[in-house]
């Protein structure tokens, strides 16, 4: 890339810093909580903002029945395509759906309040910020091209709305239906690392059924909660042993298990006839998801045997495979590492993270992918998925510049 092109990119992004912040604020102010997953209105708002920037936006509504099958009400996938010339197609994927606000906020979760250089709001960091950073990075390349820079290839924005429910009607659908056939992809991330690997995730629902009875005569019923207790204890005992296993990939750590949801019972004076719980099992890249699931099912079956009158059913809710580097991902990582190190003013290197993301769908389709985007050093600093989620606006500015310069390097003539 020529010095003239680099200056054109930098000057353009410096001139639109305020506009980019306002763009992100509009995304945060438009709710897109998933669940309940009524996300088509947010997609339409995003599309209109992109069109105001001069982009042509393809809207790909997801069929209502398919949304419902994945626990959502509505979703529309958005694609923006810009062809500079013959060459590779690089997809940039960010998701617009977010977890619900929850309790404990000191700021309006949909207010996009800016205080001391941080924007507060649900989705400000994960990952509405990268809808903004990717859009403005692409716009910077078009401005540089108009000024005479020569790029070879295409950039696509893939903006989807089901990351919180697994990505199967977002990125996976785009790839499976042939709506996009990228050669490389970059997905939403944070600014201080290039992520090349991440954990997988298994969600299981365990349903324990018994028989209700009056609390005055509990022996006439089958207590589903009593039968659930040894299952829970077995799972917690199992969790204690996971710390002994650790990934060889930096940043990944050990496998994890959490029982995140539990519900059941009829009333205080009734023997509970049904208890359900859902568990989250994070899998490191070295683990085989099928073996992990089979092992958990066996463990649950053995624990349930202590209460043979109760019935136990196990249902898979989600299986997200781990992300591991594939051929070609190192090219992306090196390009971003170089530019991020220069812009952020410190060494930025590739690593793994203990999360799971939509990036796995691209890798499973054979598309080399890494994660990079706008955000602080850690999910804890961002308050991701908890109260007062926040984003340093300086990181938004820097990450957008990193993305634009990296993409220019990847598409250089």
Helices and strands as residue ranges (DSSP letters): H 3-15, H 17-29, H 40-52, E 58-61, H 64-69, E 76-83, E 89-95, E 113-115, E 118-120, H 128-146, E 154-160, G 163-165, H 171-176, E 184-187, E 194-198, E 200-209, G 215-220, H 224-242, E 256-264, E 274-283, H 289-304, G 305-307, E 311-320, H 329-344, E 350-353, H 359-364, E 368-371, H 379-382, E 390-392, H 393-410
